[in-house]
Amino acid sequence: MDIALVVSDVDGTLVTTDKRLTPASIEAVRRLEVAGIGFTIASSRPPVGFRSLVEPLRLCLPIGAFNGGTIVGPDLAPLSQALIPEDAAQRAVESLLRVGIDVWVFSEGVWHLRDPAAPYTDLERRTLGVEPKVVSDLGPLLDSAQKIVGVSRDADGLARAESGLSDALASQASVERSQVYYLDITPPGVSKGSFVLDVARRLGIAPERIATIGDAANDKAMFAVSGLAIAMANAKPDVQAAAAAVTVSNDEDGFARAIERFILRSVPAV
């Protein structure tokens, strides 16, 4: 397959579980560049969460933030962005808070929350490299929400919330978990899949010449529109089943090994 572009997820794929970008991953992207193959990333992260990746990976193409809801350039300035309809945002926040799920709101690229000591806030600080803005009331942000996140250590409870909100919001928002402990509510009609198609249009590349790699449920949308889909070994079975190939885990340099084996073909099949 004549691959012209690789689009990768970030957390659980490009970086390790402790959020490190390994030398092997950096070298794999460099080897793509040498081979004349483009590279970019799509993630549920806000634009600021890419700041530590742009320079080492020498990113020069559009980047998909908020699961494709916002597209930024390598300078992290927005090229396009969508918002969650205010009514849907209000219903989502009220529903999550009612069942005891903590809520974060990303508005104008800023991470807002009510409790800075709530679960997973330390992890998000390390992931994004920024401090959240603490507010007493999330309501005034809901007319400009780019992403809402339900956060909980109760994975089963979060799964129930995902099912309920998916039905309640229907076409008003996209509802999907980016991690077992994060439930993302993002604008309707956009996804990592729509981002892949947008980049394909911008670059004049046929989607079948694009390879995608990821580990989470929200990566299946880009798998569905690309010519070659690669899942991580740390992905759940349904995500692996949606891909054409599976590499090893993100803590075993699975991204780099996938690039070498499936894109550059320098590692023989076993």
PyMOL commands that set and color helices and strands:
alter all, ss='L'
color gray80, all
select helices_A, chain A and resi 23-34+47-57+66-68+86-98+121-128+139-141+155-172+192-203+207-209+217-223+237-241+250-252+254-263
alter helices_A, ss='H'
color red, helices_A
select strands_A, chain A and resi 5-8+38-41+63-65+70-72+78-81+102-107+110-113+133-134+145-151+174-179+182-186+210-214+228-231+245-246
alter strands_A, ss='S'
color yellow, strands_A
deselect
rebuild
show_as cartoon
